[in-house]
Amino acid sequence: MYSIHDKLKDKISDLNTSLKEKYKEVLDIGRDELREFIDAKIGRIKSIEKLDSEDLKDYQKKGGIVGVDGSNNRAGGSSPHFVEAYQALAKSTLHKDKPIFLADIYSPLEENSRSRSILEEDEETEEQGEDKKNIKLATLEVEAAIEAVESFKPYAILMDGGLIRYNIYAKEKWTLLRQLCEEKNILLVGVIEDIKTSMIGDGLKESFEHIDSSIYDREILFGKLDYGEMIIINERVNKKGSEGYSSAFIRSALSPTAIGMDILDTQKTSIEDMARLVLTLTPENSRGIPLWLDIVDKEVKISDEIMKGLMEMYMDRDLYERFFISERDKRS
């Protein structure tokens, strides 16, 4: 056991050395030099203020804010002996007692599954399975947002994550949601905790001869923005622009990590107002996500305990053990 532990320590140390060497040129750029580069090539860095109480009251009068998030979990073993549960929630700050929950399940063992049109392969690669999971979850989230538009007519909708994934996994429903929001002047915003873009990194690689490795914007921006600063990304470098979005980075908490934000390109004049909203709704001593989205996340989450409880309560014990309890699960 200890010999394996030592080998793992060596592997981690090797990874540490490799990352330091690969990204040394990028990570060694001084804070001031990097900020000057960003300001000139990526987007203007500017300070924003939190909304005051009158602004928030005005947003409530205009319909309030809706947060949308989704969750999924799985019970059982390998295919086909498993059940996947999916849930999406749209929750309004103005109608807190009227949450919109949507849910679905999938199991390859159910021949006439309602989800069969999307998840019809019993044997599939891990990548295919992940894509199909994303399709189901993204579709439920968009459907919940559509119901929120029709039921609440909110001022703005905050989606948990980047908006571009709905283009990929729920194109038809997403197009409908986008049209509804544009017609009804409802702002549609994506809040991104884990930034996956490399716009700044690619720009550095092109501009500095001694830099030959690109790096994600999340790592580059670590500690480089002050609390309450944002970058409105120039359209010419925004890789999401061709898909119909304007984007920004924001340091919305005292944590040194920046988050991302997407908004429809047709609503880009409101991007700074939405950044101020995100800043206002985010506790200073948090990871940077608006509290309302955190509340939605907690309410929609399907934990392992919830999944197990659902299976034990609503499925015959004999069927549960026969089909969905693997030998691994029986280990003490």
N, C-alpha and C positions, 0 to 999 in steps of 0.2 A: 504493500500500500504506500509506504513512504517513498519507494523508488519511483513509483508513478507520479507521486506528488512533486518530487524533485524535477522530473522531466517536464511536468507542466509549468513549473516555475521558470525553467530554462526557456521554454517556448514563449512564455509571456514576455520575458526579458528580451528575447530575440525580436519579437513583434515591436516592442518599445523602441529598440535600436533602429529597426527598419523604418518605422514611421518618422522618427526624428531625422533620419538621413534623407528620406524621400521628400519630406515637406519642409526641410530646414530653410531653404531660400524664401519660401512663402511666409512661414511663421516668424522669420527673423525681421520682416519688414516692420519698421517703426510705426507706432500708432498714428503719429501726425502724417507721415508719408502715405500711409494706407488711406487715411481719411481724405487727403488731398486727391489721391487717385480716384477714390469712389466718387467724390464730389464732381470731378471733371469728366469721368468716363462712364459711370454707372447711374448715378442719380444724385440729386441734391440732398445733402444731409441737413435736416432742419429740426428744431425743437418744437414740440407741440404741447399744448396745455390740456389738462383734464377739462371735461365739460363741467359747467356749474349746475347747480340744482335746477335752475330755470330751464336750461337746455334739456335736462333729463325729463322734467315735467312736460316739456313740449313734445318730446319723443313719445311719451306715454299718451298724450292727447292725440297724437297722430297714429296711434295703433300699437305702440309698444314694440318690444324686441322679441323675436322668436329664436330660440336656440334649437339646432337639429343635430342629432348624433345617432349612431347605431352601434350595435354590439352583436357578437355571435359566439357560440361555444359548441362543443362537440362532446357527445357521450358515446362510449363504446370503444371498439378496437379498430383494426384495419378494415378496409373495404371488403365486403359490403356491410359489415356488422357495425354500423355506427348511425347516430342521429345527429344532425346539425340543426341548431336553433338560431334563428335570426330575429332581431328586434330593432325597431327604429322609434325614436321619440322626437316630437316637435312640441316644445313647451313655450308658452307666451308669458312675458313678464306682466301682462295686463290681465290675462285669464289663467292664473296659476292653477285653478281648480279644474281646468279642462284640458289636461294633457292629451295629445294625440299619439297613441301607441299603435304601431303596426307590427305584425309578427308572422313568421312562417317557419316551417321545418322542412328538412329533407333527409330521407334515408333511402339508399339504393334498394333496400328490402321491400319498399312499398311500390308495387308494380304500377299503380295508378297515381303516383305522387302528383300533387298539384304543381310541384316544382320540376316535374319531369322534363318539360320543354327546355329548361335551362341546365339542369343537372341530370342528364340522362345516361351518362357513361358510368357503368359500374367499375370498370377498370380504367384508370386514368393516371397520367403522370402527375407528379406533385405540382408542376407549374400549371397544368390544366385545371387541377382541383382548386388552386389558389385563384385563378382567373374566375372560375365559376362562383366561388365564394364572394369575390369582390363584386361580381355582377348582381348577385342576390342582395347583398348588403347595400350597395349604392342605389339600387332600384328602390328598396324600401325607404331609404333616407329621402330620396327625391319625392316619392309618393307622399311621405309624411309632410314634407315641405309644401307640396301642392295643396294638401288638405288644410294646412295652416294658412296659406294664402286665401283660400276660399272661406275659411271659418273666421279668421281673426283680422284679415286685412292689415297686417302689421306695417310699421314704418320700415323695419329692416329685418332680414333673416341672417343669422350667423350660423354657418355650416362648420362643423368640426373637420378641418382638413382642407386641402387645396381643392379648388373647383374643377380643375382639369380632369380629375379622376372620374367625374360624372360624364364628361365627354367620352371617355374610354369605355366605361362600364354600364352606363345607363343613358345612352345618347338620345333615344326617342323621348323618354320621360323628361330628361334634362332640358331638351329643346322646348318642351311645353312649359316647364317651370320658368325658364328664362323669358319666354314670351309673356307669360302671365305677370311676372315681376316688372317687365318693361312697360307693359300696358297699364298696370296699376301703380306705377312709380314706387315700387317696393325695392329697397336696396338689398342686393344679394351679395353676401360677403363670405369668403372662406378664411378661416383662421388656422394657421399652420404651425403646429408646435415643433415638429422636426423638419427643418428646411432641407430639401433634397436637391436644390438647384446649385449650379456652379458658375453663375454668370460672372461674379467677381473673379473667381479663380481662373476662368477662361480668359477674361480680360487681362489679368496680370500676366498670364502665360504669353499672350500676344504682344504685350507692351514691354516686357522686360526680357532681354536676351538670356540672362542668367537663370531664369525660371523655366524649368522644363516639365514641371508637374502641376496639374490642376488640382484643386481641392474644393470641397463643398463650401458654400457660402456660410453655412452654420458655423464651421470651424474658424473661418477667416474673421467673421464678425464678433467672435467671442471676446468680450471686453473692449471692443472698439467703439461702440456707441455709448453715449451717456443715457441715463434713465430719462425716458420721455423724448428721445430722438427717433426720427424715422428717416428712411430713404425711399422716396418715390422713384421707382426704377424707370429709366428712360425707355421709351418704346423701342428704340433701335437695338437695345440689348436684351429686352425682355423676351425670353424664349416662349412665353405663354401668350404673347401678343397675337400671334397668328391664329390662336384658338379662341380669341375673343375676350382676353382678360387684361386688366392693368394690375400691377403688383407693387408691393411695398415690403420693406423690412422695418420692424419696430422693436425697440427695447422697452417692453411694457412693464417690466418689474425690476427690482434691484438686482436680481440674478443677472450675471454678465452675458447670458445667452439671448440672442435676438430671435424673434418669431417672424413668420411671414404672413402676408395678407393678400388675398385676391379679391377683385371686384370686377363686375362686368365692364367691358370697355365702353359701353354706352352710358355707364354711370360713373366714369372716372373722375368727373368733377367733384364727386363726393368722397373721394378716397381719403382725403385728409380728415374730414368730419368722422368717417368711420374709424380711422386710426385713433382719433381722440376718444371715440366711444369705447374702443377696445382698451385703451389706456385707463379710462375712467372705471370700467367694469373689472379691471384686473387688480387684485390685491398686490401691494408692493412686495411683500415677502412671499411670493409664489413663484411658480415656474414660468409665468408669463401668459397664461390663458385666462380669458374672462371668466369670472366666477359663475356667471349664468351658464356658460358651456360646461363648466365643471359639475354644476348641479345636474344638468341634463345627462352628462356622462355617467354619473353615479346612479341615477334613476334608471337608465336604460341598460346598464351593464348586466350581462348574464354571467354570473360567477360560477365556478365549479360547484359550489354548494347549492346554488339555485338549480343548476342543471340536474344534479343528482336528485335533489328533492322533487323536481318535476317528474323525473322518470319513475321514482319510487312511489309517488302519489297517484299518478294518472296512468300507469301501465301495470298490467297484471304481473305479479312477481315472477311467475313462471316464464312469461315471455321476456321480461327484462333480463333474467339470468341466462335464458337460453340464447338470446340474440345479442345482447349489448354489454354483458359483463365478461371481459376477457380474463384469461388466466393471470395476466400481469396485474389486473385490478384486484385479484383475490389474494395477492401476496401480502403478508402482514409485515 
